Amino acid sequence: MNKKWLEVMVSTLILTSLMLAGCSNGENAEQSESESDEVTLKLFTWINEENGNWEETISTYEEENPGVNVEVNTLVENMSADDYLKQLDLLAASGDELDLIMFPSSEDLAKRISTGMVEPLNNYIDEEDITLDEVYNTGPAPATDDGEYYGIPSKYNTYLIMMNKNHLDEAGLEIPEEWTWDDYREYASTLTTDERYGSYLHTWSTIFDTLKMFGKGEENLLIKSDGSSNMDDPLVKESLQLRHNLEKVDESSVPYADIISQQLSYRQQFFSQSASMIPIPSYMVTEWGGYDPEFEIAWAPWPKNDSNDQKYRYASADILSMGESSENKDEAYKFMRWMTTEGMLVQGKSIPAWKQTDTEEVLNELANSTSNPEAVHVPSLLTAIETGEEAEQFLPAGYMTEVYSAYKTEVEKYLLEGQSLDITIENAKQSVQDIIDANK
């Protein structure tokens, strides 16, 4: 082989190598660019797969939105929102990226606005040119006084009375469609037997120690919308008297001492038929916590304080917020809007706050999604959900959880130690005012 041909062959080999390298680099670049187009959104919640149907829900969204991956982080396995919030705060404090955050109430959201955990949404809402009040039932009002929104309501939880219909039938009692707390006491006494209590009131002061406050059309929390104390409202004292009467006078509701000492679960008490009635939000339509009821569940509206009162419907909501630390805010907002509308129907586990929802159709589908569809008495549930005018609400102060914690401290002295009702209210009133003053 002559020298000239050798030079040609070497040159050809070098050129071929360079071309192959160029192609390879091009493919790597295209692959790298393709990978960089992928977006992963981290969603944080306390709701597990059984009660959230996340696998089907997220798969549906990802199929409709190629290149977007949603990673569901269930921080607790016990479905405890309180435990979840503790873990969430730890993650935020450590600087973890939080794209999408679920909150069980407007109080829990409000507490974290001042910490900078959540991103305001008004710019996204304005750009989309929508009005949240027209799209959602925003009774839980995830907005500050100046109209800044920090979340979108997803699951809509109307306050109702969940009842064991079999027990009602045995006692010859009708499912109430309009009633008072005096009626509730009579029902509880009638339903109480040697084997069970007629009523169960859990430990949350936000509901069970302020029962009568939710019969009002407005100002139904321990702090008013203007930030002043609401402890002078006579319904605060009447709520505690009601609980005391049920547990210690009528002996028709599980004693608070037993709930604390035995660490009783409200799900266990109701679904094991140890208690016939429990005031609870409507999320319990499907969230049975692994129990398969062997009886039919009926529902009644929240009792009125007086038979002549206007009937109001109080609701809370699970709220979906955007993390301030998210690096994919546009995609996060897009998911929020889908999840709180069509996504709620795909999830099929709760009543959406989305106004476009056909409530009766959703209730039937929710019942059919459970392990025992026959256990849900849909007609009474529909009546209870649609009874009354919606109560006015507002986003509470960020220290509202402190207020209820201080209130609970005094309530426990009343229920456990025999502290008088008057002293309980007096001490609680002072504690609440101290918290307000400290946060001015």
N, C-alpha and C positions, 0 to 999 in steps of 0.2 A: 504493500500500500504506500503510495507516494505521500510526500509531506503535505501537498496541497489538499489531497482528499482527507487526510487526518485532521487538518485544520478545519475543514468544512464540517466533519462529523462532530468534532468537539464543540464548535460554535452552535451546531444544531441541538446538541444535548443541553448546552447551557440555556439556550433560548427556550427549549421545551420545559426545562426545570423552572425557569422564571415564570412561564405562562401558567404552569400547574400551581406554582406558589401563589400567583396572583389570583387564580380561580379559587384556590383554597381560602385565601385571605378574604376574598369577596364573599364566599359562602359564610365564613365565620362572622363577617361584618353584618351580613343580612340576618344571620341567626341571632347575633347579639342585639341588632336593632329590633328584631321580632320579639326577643325576650324582654327588652326594655319597654316594649309597648304593653306588657302585661301589668295589670294593677291588682294588688291584693288589699282588700279592705278587711280590717279586723273588727268584728262585732262582739261586744261584751254584754253578757246577759246572765241571769240566774235561772233562766227557764231551760230545762233539760230537753232532750230529744223527744221523750214521751209526750211532753206537754207543749212542745214547740214545733214538732214536725219539720225541723230545720233542714234535714237532708233533702226532702222533696222541694221545700220552698226555695232553698238556695240553688239547687240544681236548675229549677225553672228560670231563675233570674240569670244565672250564668249562661244558659242556653240562649236566652234572648239578648244577652250582652257579652258577646265573645271578647275575650281579653280581660275580663273582670272576674276575679276570684274573691269570694267572700268566705272568710274564715271565722266560724262561730266559736267563741271562747266562753264556755259555761264555767264560771269560776267556782261554783259550788255544786255539789250533787244532791244536796238536801232540799233544794227549792226554797231556801231561806233567803229572802231579799236582804235582810239585815246582814247576814254573813257575806253575801255578795258585795254589798256596798263597802264593807270593811276591806275586802280584797281589792276592790276597784280603787279605793283611796290609796292603798299601798302601791299599786301599779302606777298611778298618776304621780305620786310622790317620787317614785324611782325614775321617772322620765320615760316610761314606756309610751310608744305611739298608740293612741286610742282613736280609731277612725269613727266608730259608731258605738254609742253607749245607750243602753236601755235603763230607764229609771222607773221604779214602781209607783211613784207619785210626784206631784208637783213640789211637795215639800222637800223631797230628796234631791230633785233637780235644783231647786232654789239654793239649797245649802252649798252647791258646788259651782254656782255661777260666780260667786265672789272669789273663789279659788283659781279661776281661770281655766277650769277643766274643760268647759264647753264653749263652742264657737257660736256667736250670734248669727242668725239665719236671714235677717231682713234683706240683705243684698241679693241673696239667692231667690228669695220669695218675690222681691220686686222685679228681678230680671225675668222670672217666669211669668210675672204679671197675674198673680192669683191673690185672692183674699182668703186666708186660712179659715176665718169664721164661716165663709160660704162653702168651703170644701169639707170641713170637719166639724163635728160636735166638739167645740173647744171649751166645754164647761170647766175642765181642769186648768184652763188658761195658762199655757206654758210661756207667758210673756211678762216682762217687767212693766212697771208703771209707765215708763216712757214708750211702751209699744214695741220693745225689742224682744223678738222671739228667740228662744234657746232650745226649742224642741217641737216635735210634732206628735200629737196624740195618736196612738195606734190601737191598743186594746181599750175598749170603753167599758168601764165597770160601774154599773148602776147598783146602788145600795138596796138590797132586798132581804127578805127573810126566807131562808132555805128550810124546807119542812119535810118530814117523813110522812108521806101521804098514807101509808099503811097505818101509822099510828093515829092519824086524823080520822081515818075510816073506822078504826076500832073504837075510838072515843066518840064517834058520831058528830065530829066537827067538820064544818065546811072549809074549803080553801078561801081565806079572806080576800076580798077584792078592795075593800076599804075598811080600815080599822084604826084603833088607837093603841097606845102603850098599855092602857088599862085592859083592853081586850087581850093584848099579848100576855099580860099577867094571868088572866083567866085561862087562856089556852094553855099556858105553861103549867098551871096547877092541875088542870084536867088531864094533861098528857103525862104528868109525873106518876110513876108506879114504883113498886118495890124494886124493879129491875132497871129503871132508867129515870133520868131527869127530863123535864119537859123543855128545858132551855139550856143553852151553853153560851157563855160570854167569854171570849178569849182575853188575852193580856194587853192587847194594844190599846193604849189610852186614846189614840187618834180616832178610834171608833167606839170601843166598848165602854169607855168611861165618859163619853160625851154623846150618848145615843140620841138624846132629844134635840141636840143642836142641828141635826140633819133634817129636821122637820121644818126648818126655816127657809125662806126664799133667798136670804142673803146673810152675810156676817155670821157664818156657821162654824168658825174656828175660834181658838182661844185668843187670837190677835185679830183685830179688825183690819180692814183694807187700808186704813190710814196709818197703821202701825201702832195704834193704841191698844191697851188691854181690853179684852172682852170678858174678863172674869166676873164682872158685875151682872152679866146676863143671868137671870134666874134659872135658865135652862141648864146651866152648868151644874148648879146645885141639885136640880131636879133629876139630872141624869145619874148622879151618884146615889141619890136616894132610891131611884128606880133599881139600880143594880143591887143595892143593899136589901131592898124589899124582896127581890126575886130570890136572892141567895140565903138570906137569914130570917126573913119573916115568913115568906111562902115556902121556903125550902124546895123550890121548883127549878132552880138553876144551879149548875155545878159550882160549889164553893171555890172562891179564889184561892184559898189556902191549899185545896187539893190540886188545883191547876198548877200552882207553883211547886209544891212539894213532890208531886208525881210527874212533873214536866209533861203535862197532858198536851196532846195535839188536837186542834179543832177538827181536822179531817178524821182522825181516829175516833173521836168522840161521836161525831155524826154518823160516819159510815159503819161503825160497829153497832149502831143503834143504841148507844149509851145516852144519847140526848136526841130529842125529837125536833128541836128548832135551833137555828143559829142565825143571827144577823150577819150578813156577809156580802161582799160585792159579787157581781154576776160572773166573775172569772171562774167561779166554782161550777159553772155549767159543765165544764169538761175536765177541770183540774182535780181529779179524784185522788191523785197521789198513789196510784197503784191499787186502790180499793175498787172492787166490783160490786156495787150496791145490789143487795138482794131485795130491794124495795123500790117503790116509785118516789121520785123526788118532786115535790110540789114547791111552788114559789108564791110568795105574797108580797105586795108593796111594802115599803118602809112604813111603819105605823105613824099616824099623826099624833101630835101632842094633845089635841083636843078635837072632838068630832066636828066642831064648827070651823076648824082651820082650813085654809086653802091647802090642797095637796101639792107638795113639791117633790121633785125627783132629784136626788143628789147623786153625782157620779164622780168617780176618780178615773184615772187612766194610766196605763203604761205609756211612757213618753220616750220617743226615740230622738236622741240628740247627736250632734256631730262633735267629735273631740277637737279641741283647739290644737292639739299636737298632730293632727292628721296632715299628711303630705299629699293627700288625694281628695281634697275637699269637694271639687266639682263632682267626682264620681260618688263620693259619700252622700252628697245631697240627692243625686239622682236615685241612688238606692233607697234613701229615706222616703222619698215620694212614692216609689213603687211599693215598698214594704208596707207603708201605712194605707195603701189603697188596694190595688190588685193583689199584692203579696199577702194581705190579711185573708183574702178569700182562698188563695192557694194553700196557705197554712192551715186554715180550717179548724182553728182551735179556740177562737174567741169572737166576741162581738166587736166589729170594727167601729172606730170613731168616724169613719168615712161616711158622709151623709148619703152617698149614692147607694148605700147598702139596703137591700130588701131584708128587713129584720126577720120577718117570719120565715123566709127562705133560708136565711143564715141559721136560725135556731133549729130548723129541721135538719139541716146539714150537720150542725154541731152535734145534735143528738145521735145522728147516724154514724158520726165519726168515733163515738165512744164504744167501749167494749160491750155495753148493754143499752142500746138505743131506747128500749122500752122503759128504762129507769127514769127518763126525763119527761116530765109532764109539760109538754110544750105549750098548750093553751094557757095554763096559769103563768108560765114564764113570760109569754108574750104580753099578757095583761099587766103583769107586775112591771115590766120594763117600760110600757107605754103609758102608765098611769101618772098623772100629775104634770105640772110645769117644771122645766129644768131650773134648778136653783142657780143663782148668780155666784160666780167664784172669781178668785184672783190668784195670781202667783204670790205665795206667802213670803214673808221675810226669810232670809237665809238662815236665821237662827231659830226658826220655828221648831225644829227637832229638839233644841235645847229647852224650849218652852214646854213641850209635851213631856220631856224627861223630868223636868222639875215638878210638873203637875203630877206625874205618875208617882214620884217619891211620896208626896202627901197622900195620894189616893191609897197607896199600899198601907200606909199607917192607919187609915180609916178602915180598910177591908180586913187587915190582919191583926192590928194591935188595939183596935177599939177606940182610936182617936175620934173625937166627936166630929160630926159633919160640919158644924160651924167653924171649929178650929181648923179643920182640913181646908175649907174654902178660904179662910182668912190667911193661912200660911201659904197656900198655893197662889193666892192673889198677890201676896208680897213677893214671892219668888219670881213670878212671871214679870212683875213690874221691874224687879232688879235686873232681869235679863234684858228687858227693853231699854232701860237706862244705860246699861253697860254697852249696848250696841248703837247708841245714838251717835 
